[in-house]
Amino acid sequence: MLETARGGILRRGLGWDWADIGVVTNITEDHIGQDGIESVKDLVEIKALIAERVREGGMLILNADDEESADLINRPAIAKTLRDIVFFSTQEANPIIQRHMDAGRTAYFLKDGWISESRKGSVEKLVETARLPVTINGTAEYQIQNAMAATAVARGMGMSGIMIAEALRTFNSYRNNQGRANIYRADEGFVVVDYGHNPKAIEVIGKMISQWGMRTTGIISFPGDRADEVIQAASKQAAKAFDRIIIKGDKGLRGRREGEVAEMMKRTIKANGGPKDITFEPDAYTAFEQAVSTIGANEVVVFFYEKLEPAKLILEKYHAVPTGSVLNIVASPITAGELA
């Protein structure tokens, strides 16, 4: 299995001619301002290549909750080739899912808290999302979508529902996907370390932590080579997500004057009802260490990092412990069972 990103396609092309199974999870605002990309439409033109190069008779898996992803089936290069189209959605009532099921085609969706599969009109519950560590007690909706996409791929490769459920129940973000929504228990609070670098990433992390009932601190910045509207869109999401914001400096200005991105973010956050507590710290890891060392009871600190290793050293310094849960251990002592 290969993950294929925008940069790889533009700079080196695809690493294969044809795929048996292709997945497009979403296409959202990102990298606009880079490599001649001026809009989401340009991103669609690039990422559609993954869908177009699924062989005839292969399987194309698309996110019915994401408009750009779902609409790929209407592209001529995709519509003219016979493939098994599979959709997934967090909403059983999604019209695309409903039409797909009515046609007897395969779809994945949430039903009563379970990832469920509809195939030829028959619905089977596969695994309860709250039992999947990556969903963090079911609060990480984007990870539920990822789990459904992975389920569809595994089914397409002939795996049984039992095997898939067991694999999803034992997949641990800290062990198996370091730096992506990893959660640590730090004193009486929690730290989330993530590589989020676009507006959608901040949105989904914000939606997740909003369900935890804690005070939230976000340590954020944005690359200077992104278009103004993308930086502003990310700032608007941060305004909704956090009770306190620390804007961190970037080592590389990427064509911006020093402090320009931070000033834009601060203005946008304030204009969109964000917290009054906004500070700037030129060094990202100084900002992170200050936040971890002073973390409060039932506070969650979210750090969108550039390099993971310096962040891990700070977490080790303050004896932060990786954990796969939040809701079940708030205000409880750390135990061996929490260790990832």
BAMI-831992 format. One record per atom (N, C-alpha, C, CB): residue in one letter; x, y, z. Coordinates in steps of 0.05 Angstrom, whole numbers, plus 32768, in hexadecimal, padded with zeros to 4 digits. Glycine has a CB too. Layout:
<rs>
AXYZ;...
</rs>
This chain:
<rs>
M80117FE88000;M800080008000;M801280198000;M7FED80008018;L8009802D7FF1;L801980467FEF;L8007805E7FF4;L802680487FD3;E801180718004;E8004808B8006;E8011809D7FF1;E800680978023;T800080AB7FE2;T800A80BD7FCD;T800180D97FD2;T800180B37FB1;A801380EB7FD5;A800D81077FDC;A801081197FC3;A801E81117FF2;R800581317FC6;R800681447FB0;R8022814A7FA7;R7FF9815E7FBA;G8035814E7FBA;G805081547FB2;G805D813E7FA2;G8060815A7FCB;G805981257FAA;G8065810F7F9C;G805A810D7F7F;G805F80F57FAA;I804081117F7C;I803581107F61;I804081267F4F;I801681127F62;L8041813E7F5A;L804A81557F4A;L806881537F42;L8045816F7F59;R8078814A7F56;R8095814A7F52;R80A081317F45;R80A2814F7F6C;R8093811A7F4A;R809E81017F40;R808A80EF7F32;R80AA80F27F57;G807180F77F32;G805C80E67F26;G805480D07F38;G806680DB7F0C;L804380BE7F2E;L803A80A77F3E;L805080927F3F;L8020809B7F32;G804F80827F54;G8063806D7F56;G805A80537F4A;G806980687F73;W804480537F3B;W803A803B7F2E;W802A80437F15;W8029802A7F42;D8024802F7F05;D801380357EED;D7FF580327EF4;D801B80227ED6;W7FEE801B7F00;W7FD280157F07;W7FD180097F23;W7FC580027EF2;A7FBC80107F31;A7FB780057F4C;A7F9E7FF37F4B;A7FB4801C7F60;D7F9E7FDF7F5C;D7F867FCE7F5F;D7F717FDD7F70;D7F8E7FB37F6C;I7F7B7FEC7F84;I7F697FFA7F96;I7F7480167F9A;I7F667FEB7FB2;G7F62802A7F98;G7F6A80467F9D;G7F5780537FB1;G7F6B80567F83;V7F6280647FC2;V7F5280727FD6;V7F5780907FD5;V7F5880677FF3;V7F4280A07FD5;V7F4580BD7FD9;V7F3480C47FF1;V7F3B80CD7FBF;T7F4280CB8007;T7F3480D08020;T7F2780EC8021;T7F4780CE8038;N7F3581008016;N7F29811B8015;N7F3C812D8004;N7F2581288031;I7F3181427FFA;I7F4081577FEC;I7F3781727FF7;I7F3C81557FCC;T7F48817E8006;T7F4181988013;T7F5781AC8010;T7F3B81938031;E7F5281C4801A;E7F6681DA8018;E7F8181D28024;E7F5B81F38026;D7F9581D18013;D7FB081CB801D;D7FC381D08006;D7FB281AD8027;H7FDA81DA800C;H7FF081DE7FF8;H7FE981F37FE3;H7FF781C47FEB;I7FD382017FE7;I7FCC82167FD4;I7FE1822D7FD7;I7FAF82217FD9;G7FED82347FC0;G800382477FC1;G801D82397FBB;G800482557FDC;Q801E821E7FBB;Q8036820F7FB5;Q803482037F99;Q803A81F97FCA;D804B82007F8C;D804D81F07F73;D803881F87F5F;D804A81D37F79;G803082117F5E;G801C821A7F4B;G7FFF82137F52;G8023820F7F30;I7FFB82087F69;I7FDF82017F71;I7FD1821B7F7B;I7FDF81EC7F88;E7FBB82217F6F;E7FAD823A7F75;E7F9282367F82;E7FAA824B7F5D;S7F87821D7F82;S7F6C82187F8C;S7F6981FB7F92;S7F5782217F77;V7F5281F57FA0;V7F4C81D97FA5;V7F4781CA7F8B;V7F3281D77FB7;K7F3D81D97F77;K7F3881CC7F5D;K7F5381C27F52;K7F2C81E17F49;D7F6881D07F56;D7F8281C77F4C;D7F8B81AE7F5B;D7F9881DD7F50;L7F8581AD7F75;L7F8B81957F85;L7F7B817D7F7B;L7F85819A7FA3;V7F6281817F73;V7F52816C7F69;V7F5F81607F4F;V7F3581767F63;E7F6881727F3E;E7F7581697F25;E7F8D81577F2B;E7F7D81817F14;I7F9B815D7F40;I7FB3814D7F47;I7FAB81327F54;I7FC5815D7F5A;K7F9A81347F68;K7F93811C7F78;K7F8181097F6A;K7F8781247F92;A7F7381137F55;A7F6181027F45;A7F7180EC7F37;A7F5181127F31;L7F8B80F17F33;L7F9B80DE7F25;L7F9B80C37F34;L7FB880E87F23;I7F9A80C37F4E;I7F9A80AA7F5E;I7F81809A7F56;I7F9A80B07F7C;A7F6A80A87F54;A7F51809A7F4D;A7F5180917F30;A7F3980AC7F52;E7F5C80A17F1F;E7F5C809B7F02;E7F6E80837EFB;E7F6580B37EF2;R7F82807E7F0C;R7F9480687F06;R7F8E804E7F15;R7FB180717F0D;V7F75804C7F1E;V7F6B80317F28;V7F6380227F0F;V7F5380347F3C;R7F6E800A7F0D;R7F6A7FFA7EF5;R7F4C7FF37EF1;R7F7A7FE07EF6;E7F457FEC7ED9;E7F2A7FE27ED3;E7F257FC97EE3;E7F267FDD7EB4;G7F0E7FC87EF1;G7F087FB17F02;G7F137FB47F1E;G7F137F987EF6;G7F227FCA7F23;G7F2D7FCF7F3E;G7F187FDD7F4F;G7F467FE07F3C;M7F227FE67F67;M7F107FF27F7A;M7F19800E7F80;M7F0F7FE17F94;L7F0680217F7F;L7F0B803D7F86;L7EFA80447F9E;L7F0480507F6D;I7F07804D7FB3;I7EFA80537FCD;I7EFA80717FD2;I7F0880447FE5;L7EE2807C7FD6;L7EE080997FD8;L7ED080A17FF1;L7ED280A47FBF;N7ED680B97FFB;N7EC980C48013;N7EAF80D2800B;N7EDC80D68022;A7E9880C78012;A7E7F80D4800B;A7E7980ED801B;A7E6880C0800F;D7E8980F28030;D7E85810A8040;D7E9681218035;D7E8D8105805D;D7EA7811C8022;D7EB981318017;D7EB081367FFA;D7ED781288018;E7EA7814E7FF5;E7E9B81547FDB;E7EAE814F7FC4;E7E9181717FDA;E7EC681587FC7;E7ED981557FB0;E7EE181387FAB;E7EF381667FB6;S7EE481297FC1;S7EEA810C7FBE;S7ED380FE7FB0;S7EF181007FD9;A7EBB81027FBB;A7EA380F47FB0;A7E9E80FA7F93;A7E8B80FB7FC1;D7EA481137F8B;D7E9E811C7F70;D7EB181107F5B;D7E9E813A7F6E;L7EC681037F64;L7ED980F87F51;L7ECD80E47F3E;L7EF080EB7F5F;I7EB880D67F46;I7EAB80C27F35;I7E9F80CF7F1C;I7E9580B37F44;N7E9B80E97F1C;N7E9080F77F04;N7EA581007EF0;N7E80810F7F0D;R7EBE80FC7EF7;R7ED381037EE4;R7ED380EF7ECC;R7EEF81047EF1;P7ED580F97EB3;P7ED480E77E9C;P7EE880D07E9E;P7ED980F77E83;A7F0080D57EA6;A7F1480C07EA7;A7F0E80AB7EBB;A7F2F80CC7EAD;I7EFD80B17ECE;I7EF5809D7EE2;I7EDA80907EDB;I7EF280AA7EFE;A7EC780A07ED1;A7EAD80967ECA;A7EAD80827EB3;A7E9A80AD7EC3;K7EC180847EA1;K7EC180737E89;K7ECD80577E8E;K7ED080807E73;T7EDA80547EA5;T7EE7803A7EAC;T7ED7802B7EC1;T7F04803F7EB5;L7ED280127EBC;L7EC280027ECF;L7ED37FFA7EE7;L7EB77FE97EC1;R7ECB80057EFE;R7ED87FFF7F18;R7EC37FFA7F2D;R7EEC80167F20;D7ECC7FEE7F42;D7EBA7FEA7F5A;D7EBD80037F6B;D7EC17FD07F6A;I7EA880147F6B;I7EA9802D7F7B;I7E9E80277F96;I7E9980447F6D;V7EAD802E7FAB;V7EA5802B7FC7;V7EA580467FD5;V7EB780167FD6;F7E90804C7FE3;F7E8F80657FF2;F7E8F80608010;F7E7680767FEA;F7E998073801F;F7E978071803C;F7E8E808C8047;F7EB180698049;S7E80808C805E;S7E7680A4806A;S7E7180A08088;S7E5B80AD805C;T7E7380B58098;T7E6C80B380B4;T7E4D80B580B8;T7E7A80C980C4;Q7E3F80BA80A2;Q7E2280BD80A4;Q7E1480A98092;Q7E1A80DA809B;E7E048097809F;E7DF580838090;E7DE28091807D;E7DE6807080A2;A7DD780A98085;A7DC380B78075;A7DCF80C7805E;A7DB380C98087;N7DEA80C7805B;N7DF680D58045;N7DE980CC802B;N7E1580D08045;P7DDF80DF801B;P7DD180D88002;P7DE280C77FEF;P7DC880F07FF3;I7DFC80CC7FEE;I7E0D80BC7FDC;I7E0E809F7FE6;I7E2A80C87FDB;I7E10809B8000;I7E108080800C;I7DF580738006;I7E158082802A;Q7DDF8081800A;Q7DC580758006;Q7DC1806C7FE9;Q7DB08089800E;R7DC9807D7FD6;R7DC680767FBA;R7DD7805E7FB3;R7DCD808E7FA8;H7DEF805E7FBF;H7E0280487FB9;H7DF7802E7FC4;H7E1D804E7FC6;M7DEC802E7FDC;M7DE080167FE8;M7DC8800D7FD9;M7DD9801B8005;D7DB780207FD0;D7D9F80197FC1;D7DA6800B7FA7;D7D8F80337FBB;A7DBD80117F9C;A7DC780057F83;A7DD47FEA7F89;A7DDA80177F75;G7DD67FE27FA3;G7DE27FC97FAA;G7E007FC97FAA;G7DD97FB47F97;R7E0C7FE17FAB;R7E297FE47FAB;R7E347FE67FC7;R7E317FFC7F99;T7E4E7FE37FCA;T7E5A7FE27FE5;T7E5E7FFE7FF0;T7E747FD37FE3;A7E578001800A;A7E5B801A8018;A7E6180148035;A7E42802C8015;Y7E6F80278042;Y7E768025805E;Y7E6C803E806C;Y7E9580218063;F7E61803B8084;F7E5580518092;F7E53804B80B0;F7E3980598086;L7E4C805F80BF;L7E48805A80DC;L7E2B805380E1;L7E50807380EC;K7E27803F80F1;K7E0C803780F9;K7E0D802F8116;K7E01802080E7;D7E00803F8127;D7DFF80398144;D7E1B80388150;D7DF08020814A;G7E2E80488146;G7E4980498151;G7E5B80338145;G7E488046816E;W7E5280258131;W7E62800F8125;W7E6880168108;W7E537FF48126;I7E81800F80FF;I7E87801080E3;I7E787FF880D6;I7EA6800E80DD;S7E677FFF80C3;S7E557FEB80B7;S7E597FEA8099;S7E377FF180BD;E7E557FD3808E;E7E597FCE8072;E7E3F7FC68065;E7E6F7FB8806D;S7E387FD4804F;S7E217FCC803F;S7E2B7FC08025;S7E0E7FE4803A;R7E247FA78020;R7E2D7F9A8007;R7E167F8A7FFC;R7E457F87800D;K7E0E7F917FE3;K7DF87F847FD5;K7DDF7F847FE6;K7E007F677FCE;G7DDA7F9A7FF4;G7DC27F9E8003;G7DC37F93801F;G7DAC7F917FF5;S7DD87F858027;S7DDA7F798041;S7DEE7F8A8052;S7DE47F5C8040;V7DE57F91806B;V7DF57FA2807C;V7E017F918093;V7DE47FB98088;E7E1B7F958097;E7E297F8680AD;E7E397F9A80BE;E7E3B7F7180A1;K7E357F9980D8;K7E467FA980EA;K7E617F9B80ED;K7E387FAD8106;L7E777FAB80EA;L7E917F9F80EB;L7EA07FA48105;L7EA17FAA80D4;V7EA17FBD810E;V7EB07FC48126;V7EA57FDD8133;V7ECE7FC78120;E7EA47FDE814D;E7E9B7FF5815C;E7EB1800A815D;E7E917FED8178;T7EAA80238154;T7EBF80378152;T7ECB803F816D;T7EB480508145;A7EBC803E8182;A7EC68046819C;A7EDC803381A6;A7EB0804781B1;R7EDD801B819A;R7EF2800781A2;R7F0B80098192;R7EE67FEB819F;L7F0C801D8180;L7F248020816F;L7F368036817C;L7F1C80288152;P7F4E80308184;P7F5F80448191;P7F62805E8182;P7F7A80388197;V7F64805C8167;V7F6980748158;V7F5280888158;V7F70806D813B;T7F3A807E815F;T7F238091815F;T7F21809F817A;T7F0A8081815A;I7F318099818D;I7F3180A681A8;I7F1580A781B3;I7F3D80C381A5;N7F0C808F81BB;N7EF1808C81C6;N7EDB809581B2;N7EEF809B81E0;G7EE180948199;G7ECD809B8185;G7ECB80B9817F;G7EB38092818D;T7EDD80C9818B;T7EDB80E78188;T7EEA80F1816F;T7EE680F481A0;A7EFB80E18163;A7F0B80E9814C;A7EFD80E08132;A7F2880DE814D;E7EEA80F08129;E7EDA80E88112;E7EEB80E380F9;E7EC580FE810B;Y7F0080F380F5;Y7F1180EF80DE;Y7F1F80D480DE;Y7F26810680DC;Q7F2580CA80F7;Q7F3280B080F9;Q7F1D809A80F3;Q7F3E80AC8114;I7F04809F80F9;I7EEF808C80F2;I7EEE808A80D3;I7ED4809580FE;Q7EEF80A180C6;Q7EF080A080A8;Q7F088091809E;Q7EF080BD809D;N7F1F809580AA;N7F37808680A2;N7F34806880A6;N7F50809080B1;A7F27806180BD;A7F23804580C3;A7F10803880AE;A7F17804280DF;M7EFB804880A6;M7EE9803D8091;M7EF780398077;M7ED18050808E;A7F08804D806F;A7F17804A8056;A7F2A80328058;A7F2880648051;A7F37802E806E;A7F4980168071;A7F397FFC8070;A7F588018808C;T7F217FFD807C;T7F107FE5807B;T7F087FDE805F;T7EF67FEA808C;A7F017FF3804F;A7EFA7FEE8033;A7F117FE28023;A7EF080088026;V7F297FEC8028;V7F417FE2801A;V7F457FC58022;V7F5A7FF38021;A7F447FBF803C;A7F497FA48045;A7F347F90803B;A7F497FA38064;R7F1B7F998039;R7F067F88802E;R7F0C7F838010;R7EEA7F958031;G7F157F988002;G7F1C7F957FE6;G7F337F827FE1;G7F237FB07FDB;M7F447F7E7FF6;M7F5A7F6B7FF4;M7F537F507FFE;M7F727F768003;G7F3A7F4C8006;G7F307F32800D;G7F317F2B802B;G7F407F1E7FFF;M7F367F3F803C;M7F367F398059;M7F1A7F368064;M7F457F4F8067;S7F177F268079;S7EFD7F228085;S7EF77F398098;S7EFC7F088095;G7EDE7F3D809E;G7ED67F5280B1;G7EE27F4E80CD;G7EB87F5380B4;I7EE57F3580D5;I7EF17F2F80F0;I7F0E7F3880F0;I7EEE7F1180F6;M7F1D7F3180DB;M7F397F3980DA;M7F3C7F5780DA;M7F467F2D80C0;I7F2B7F6580CB;I7F2D7F8280C9;I7F277F8F80E5;I7F197F8D80B4;A7F127F8580F2;A7F0B7F90810C;A7F217F8D8120;A7EF17F828116;E7F2E7F758120;E7F447F718132;E7F5C7F83812C;E7F4D7F538131;A7F627F878113;A7F787F99810C;A7F727FB58114;A7F7D7F9880ED;L7F5A7FBF8110;L7F537FDA8118;L7F537FDD8137;L7F387FE1810D;R7F4B7FC98145;R7F4B7FCA8162;R7F677FCA816E;R7F3B7FB3816E;T7F7A7FC18160;T7F957FBF816B;T7FA87FD4815E;T7FA17FA38166;F7F9E7FE4814C;F7FAF7FF98140;F7FB180108154;F7FA380028125;N7FC98018815A;N7FCE802C816F;N7FDE80438162;N7FDE80218187;S7FD3805C8165;S7FE080738158;S7FFD80778161;S7FD1808C815D;Y80028074817B;Y801D80798185;Y80318064817A;Y801D807881A4;R8029804B817A;R803B80368170;R803C80358151;R8032801A817A;N802680388144;N802480338128;N8023804C8116;N800C80238123;N801F80648122;N801D807C8111;N802780948121;N7FFF80808108;Q804080948128;Q804B80A88139;Q804980C4812D;Q806880A28140;G804280D7813F;G804080F38136;G802580FB812B;G805480F98123;R801280E88129;R7FF880EE811E;R7FE380EA8134;R7FF280DC8105;A7FDA8100813F;A7FC680FF8155;A7FCE80ED816C;A7FAB80F6814A;N7FE880EE8173;N7FF180DF818A;N7FEA80EF81A4;N801080DA8189;I7FDF80E081B8;I7FD680ED81D0;I7FE880E481E7;I7FB980E681D6;Y7FEF80F781F8;Y800080F2820F;Y7FF280FD8228;Y801C80FF820C;R7FF580EE823E;R7FEC80F78258;R800381078264;R7FE280E0826B;A80008120826B;A801581318276;A800A813E828F;A801E81478262;D8014813482A6;D800A813E82C0;D7FEC813982C1;D8011815C82C5;E7FDC814D82C5;E7FBF814982C6;E7FB1815182AC;E7FB3815982DD;G7FC181568298;G7FB5815E827E;G7FBD814A8268;G7FBD817A8276;F7FB88152824F;F7FBE81428238;F7FCC81528222;F7FA58135822D;V7FDC81458213;V7FEA815281FC;V7FE3814281E3;V800981548201;V7FDC815181CE;V7FD7814481B4;V7FED814F81A1;V7FBB814B81A9;V7FFC813D8195;V801181448182;V8008813B8167;V802D8136818A;D8008814E8154;D7FFD81488139;D800C81588124;D7FDE814D8138;Y800C814D810C;Y801A815A80F6;Y8006816B80E5;Y8028814580E4;G7FF0817280F0;G7FDC818180E1;G7FE7819A80D5;G7FC4818880F3;H7FE3819E80BB;H7FEF81B680AE;H7FDC81C28099;H800A81AE80A1;N7FC281BE809D;N7FAF81CA808B;N7F9581D0809B;N7FA981B88073;P7F8381E18090;P7F6B81E8809E;P7F5A81D080A7;P7F5A81FA808E;K7F5881BC8096;K7F4881A5809D;K7F53819680B5;K7F4681928085;A7F6E819480B7;A7F7A818680CD;A7F74819480E8;A7F99818580CA;I7F7581AF80E8;I7F6F81BE8100;I7F5181BB8106;I7F7681DC80FD;E7F4081BA80F2;E7F2481B780F6;E7F1D819C8103;E7F1581B980DC;V7F28818680F9;V7F21816C8104;V7F2D81678120;V7F2A815680F1;I7F4581728124;I7F50816F813F;I7F4081808153;I7F6E81798140;G7F388198814A;G7F2781A9815B;G7F0C819C8162;G7F2281C3814E;K7F00818F814E;K7EE781818152;K7EEA816A8166;K7EDC81778137;M7F01815C8164;M7F0681468176;M7F09814F8193;M7F1F8137816D;I7F1B81638198;I7F20816B81B3;I7F09817A81BF;I7F39817C81B4;S7EF7818581AF;S7EE0819381BA;S7ECD818181C9;S7ED081A181A3;Q7ED0816681C4;Q7EBF815381D1;Q7ECA814981EC;Q7EBB813B81BF;W7EE2815381F3;W7EF08149820B;W7EE981598223;W7F0D81498206;G7EDD8171821F;G7ED581818236;G7EEC818D8246;G7EC581718249;M7F0281948238;M7F1A819F8245;M7F2181BA823B;M7F32818C8241;R7F3181C98249;R7F3D81E28240;R7F5181DA822A;R7F4A81F28257;T7F5281E98214;T7F6381E281FE;T7F7781F781F7;T7F5281DC81E5;T7F9081EE81F2;T7FA5820081EA;T7FB081F681CF;T7FBC820281FF;G7FB2820781BB;G7FBD81FF81A2;G7FD7820E819C;G7FA98205818B;I7FEB81FF8194;I8005820A818C;I80078207816D;I801D81FD819B;I8004821D815F;I8000821B8142;I8012822F8133;I7FE38220813B;S80158229811A;S8021823C8107;S8019823280EB;S8041823E8109;F8022824080D6;F801B823780BB;F8032823E80A9;F8000824480B2;P8038822C8095;P804E82328083;P8049824B8072;P8052821A8071;G805E825A806F;G805B82748060;G805682718043;G807382848065;D805B82598037;D80568256801B;D803A824F8014;D806982418010;R8028824E8028;R800B824A8022;R7FFE8265801B;R7FFD823D803A;A7FE98264800C;A7FDB827C8004;A7FCE8289801D;A7FC582767FEF;D7FC982A3801C;D7FBD82B18033;D7FA382A5803B;D7FB982CF802C;E7F92829D8028;E7F788293802E;E7F798278803D;E7F6782908015;V7F8E82688038;V7F91824F8046;V7F9A82548063;V7FA6823D8038;I7FAD82678067;I7FB6826E8082;I7F9E82798092;I7FCD82828081;Q7F8E82898085;Q7F7782958093;Q7F6282808099;Q7F6A82AB8081;A7F5E826D8087;A7F4B8257808C;A7F54824680A4;A7F4882458073;A7F6E824180A6;A7F79823180BC;A7F75824180D6;A7F96822B80B8;S7F79825B80D5;S7F77826C80ED;S7F5A826D80F6;S7F80828980E7;K7F47826D80E4;K7F2B826D80EC;K7F24825380FA;K7F19827080D3;Q7F2F823D80F1;Q7F2A822380FF;Q7F378224811B;Q7F35820C80EF;A7F4F822F811D;A7F5C82318137;A7F4C8242814A;A7F78823D8134;A7F3F82578140;A7F2F82698151;A7F188259815E;A7F2482808140;K7F0E8246814F;K7EF78235815A;K7F01821F816C;K7EE782298144;A7F1A82168168;A7F2381FE8175;A7F2F82028191;A7F3881F18164;F7F3B82198196;F7F4C821C81AE;F7F43823381C1;F7F68822081A6;D7F48822E81DB;D7F43824381EF;D7F5B825581F2;D7F3C8236820A;R7F72824A81EB;R7F8B825A81EC;R7F9C825281D4;R7F9B82548207;I7FA9826581C8;I7FB9826081B0;I7FD5826B81B3;I7FAB826B8197;I7FE9825B81AD;I8004826481AB;I800C8261818E;I8017825381BE;I801282778181;I801B82778165;I803A82748166;I801382918156;K80448260815A;K8060825A815B;K806E82648141;K8066823C815F;G8087826B8143;G80968274812C;G809F825C811B;G80AE82848135;D80A482628102;D80AF824E80F0;D80CC825480E9;D809E824C80D6;K80DD824080E8;K80F9824480E1;K80FC824F80C4;K8109822A80E4;G80EC824480B2;G80ED824D8096;G80D6825F8090;G80ED82358083;L80DC82788086;L80C6828B8081;L80B882858067;L80D282A78080;R80C482768055;R80B8826D803B;R80AC8285802C;R80A282598041;G80BC829A8029;G80B382B08019;G80A482C68028;G80A282A78003;R809F82C38041;R809182D78051;R80A582E78061;R807C82CA8064;R809D82FF8069;R80AE830E807B;R80AB83038097;R80A8832D807A;E80BE830780A8;E80BD82FD80C3;E80A5830880D3;E80D7830480D2;G809582F580DE;G807D82FD80EE;G8064830180DE;G8083831580FD;E8066830080C3;E804E830680B2;E803882F180B6;E805783068095;V803F82D880B6;V802B82C380B9;V801E82C580D5;V803782A780B5;A802E82C880E9;A802482CA8105;A801082E28108;A803A82CD8119;E801782F880FC;E8006831080FD;E7FEB830A80EF;E8014832880F0;M7FED82FD80D8;M7FD482F780C9;M7FC382E480D9;M7FDB82EA80AE;M7FCF82D080E5;M7FC082BC80F5;M7FB282CA810D;M7FD282A680FE;K7FC182DB811A;K7FB682E88132;K7F9F82FA812B;K7FCC82F98140;R7FA183098115;R7F8B831A810C;R7F7383098105;R7F94832B80F3;T7F7782F480F7;T7F6182E380EE;T7F5382D58106;T7F6A82CE80DA;I7F6382CB8119;I7F5882BE8131;I7F4782D28140;I7F6E82B38142;K7F5182EA8144;K7F4282FE8154;K7F2883068145;K7F5383178158;A7F2A8309812A;A7F138311811A;A7EFD82FC8119;A7F1B831880FE;N7F0482E38120;N7EF182CD811F;N7EEA82C2813A;N7EFC82B7810E;G7EEB82D4814E;G7EE182CD8169;G7EF282BA8178;G7EC782C18167;G7F0C82B98171;G7F1F82A7817F;G7F2582B0819B;G7F3882A4816F;P7F3582A181AA;P7F3B82A881C5;P7F4B82C281C8;P7F4B829181D3;K7F4882CF81DE;K7F5882E781E4;K7F7582E081EA;K7F4C82F781FB;D7F7982C881F5;D7F9382BF81FD;D7FA382B481E5;D7F9182A98213;I7FB082C681D6;I7FC082BF81BF;I7FDC82CB81C3;I7FB382CA81A4;T7FF082BA81C2;T800B82C381C6;T801C82B981AE;T801782B981E1;F803482C481AC;F804782BC8197;F806182B481A4;F804C82D38182;E806B829D819B;E8085829381A4;E8096828C818C;E8082827A81B8;P80AC829A8187;P80BC8295816F;P80C58278816B;P80D482A7816F;D80CC826B8181;D80D6824F817F;D80C0823B8186;D80EE824B8192;A80BA822A8173;A80A382178176;A80A78205818F;A80A08206815D;Y80BF81FC8193;Y80C381E881A9;Y80C581F581C4;Y80DC81D781A3;T80CD820E81C5;T80CB821D81DE;T80AD822081E5;T80D9823981DB;A809D822781D1;A8080822981D6;A8074820F81E0;A8072823281BC;F807D81F981D4;F807281DF81DC;F807A81D881F8;F807B81CA81C9;E809481DC81FF;E809D81D68219;E808F81E7822F;E80BC81DA821B;Q808B82008229;Q807D8211823C;Q806182078241;Q807C822E8232;A805381FF822C;A803881F5822E;A803781DB823D;A802B81F28213;V804981C88238;V804981AE8246;V805181B28263;V805D819B8238;S806581C28269;S806E81C58284;S805A81D38297;S808881D58285;T804781E2828B;T803381F1829B;T801781E78296;T8035820F8294;I801581CF828B;I7FFA81C48284;I7FE881C2829C;I7FFD81A98276;G7FCF81CA8299;G7FBD81CA82B0;G7FAD81B082B1;G7FAA81E182AE;A7F9E81AD82C7;A7F8C819682CA;A7F77819782B5;A7F80819582E7;N7F73818082A8;N7F5E817D8293;N7F628192827D;N7F43817F829F;E7F7B81978276;E7F8181A8825F;E7F8D81968249;E7F9681BF8267;V7F86819D8230;V7F93818E821A;V7FA381A28209;V7F7D81808208;V7FBC819C8205;V7FCE81AC81F5;V7FD2819E81DA;V7FEA81B08203;V7FCC81AC81C4;V7FCF81A081AA;V7FE781AE819C;V7FB581A48198;F7FFA819E8194;F801381A88187;F8014819E816B;F802C81A08197;F801281B18158;F801681AA813B;F803381AF8135;F800381BC8129;Y804281998134;Y805F819A8133;Y806A819B8116;Y806C81838141;E808481A28114;E809281A080FB;E80A5818880FB;E80A281BA80F5;K80B381848112;K80C4816D8116;K80BC815F812F;K80E281758116;L80B88145812D;L80AD81358143;L80C18131815A;L80A3811B8139;E80DA812B8153;E80ED81228168;E80F18137817E;E8108811C815B;P80F481518178;P80F78165818E;P80DE816581A0;P80FC81808182;A80C781618194;A80AE816081A4;A80AE814881B7;A809581608192;K80B8813281AD;K80B9811981BE;K80CC811D81D5;K80C0810181AD;L80E2812A81D0;L80F6812F81E6;L80EA814081FC;L810F813C81DB;I80DA815481F5;I80CD81658209;I80B881548218;I80BF817D81FB;L80A98144820B;L809681338218;L80A3811F822C;L808581228203;E80BA81148223;E80C981038235;E80D38112824E;E80E080F68226;K80DC812A8249;K80E7813B825F;K80D2813F8275;K80F181568255;Y80B98142826D;Y80A481488280;Y8093812E8286;Y8092815E8276;H809F81178280;H809380FD8287;H807780FA827C;H809380FB82A6;A807281048264;A805881008257;A805780E3824E;A80548113823F;V803F80D78251;V803B80BA824C;V802880B78235;V803080AC8265;P803080A88220;P801D80A4820A;P800480948213;P802B809581F3;T7FEE809C8209;T7FD5808F8211;T7FC2808E81F9;T7FC7809E8229;G7FB1807B81F9;G7F9E807881E3;G7F82808281EA;G7F9D805C81D9;S7F7F808D8202;S7F648094820B;S7F6580B08218;S7F58807F821E;V7F4F80BD821A;V7F4C80D68228;V7F3480D5823A;V7F4A80EE8215;L7F1D80CF822F;L7F0480D2823E;L7F0380C08256;L7EED80CC822C;N7F0F80A98255;N7F0D8096826B;N7F22809A8281;N7F10807A8261;I7F3580AC827D;I7F4A80AF8291;I7F4E80CB829B;I7F6480A48286;V7F3D80DD8293;V7F3F80F9829D;V7F3E80F982BB;V7F28810A8291;A7F52810782C7;A7F54810B82E4;A7F5980F082F3;A7F3B811782EF;S7F6280DC82E4;S7F6980C382F2;S7F8880BF82F0;S7F5B80AB82E5;P7F9480B08302;P7FB080AC8301;P7FB9809C82E9;P7FBA809F831B;I7FD280A182E0;I7FDD809182CA;I7FE2807582D3;I7FF6809E82BF;T7FDA806282C3;T7FDF804682CA;T7FED803982B2;T7FC4803782D0;A7FF7802182B7;A8005801282A2;A7FF3800D828A;A80107FF882AD;G7FD9800A8290;G7FC68005827A;G7FC3801B8266;G7FAC7FFE8286;E7FCC8034826E;E7FCA804A825B;E7FE1804A8248;E7FC98064826A;L7FF6803C824E;L800E803E823D;L800880328221;L8025802F8249;A80118040820D;A800C803681F1;A801E801E81EC;A8011804C81DC;
</rs>
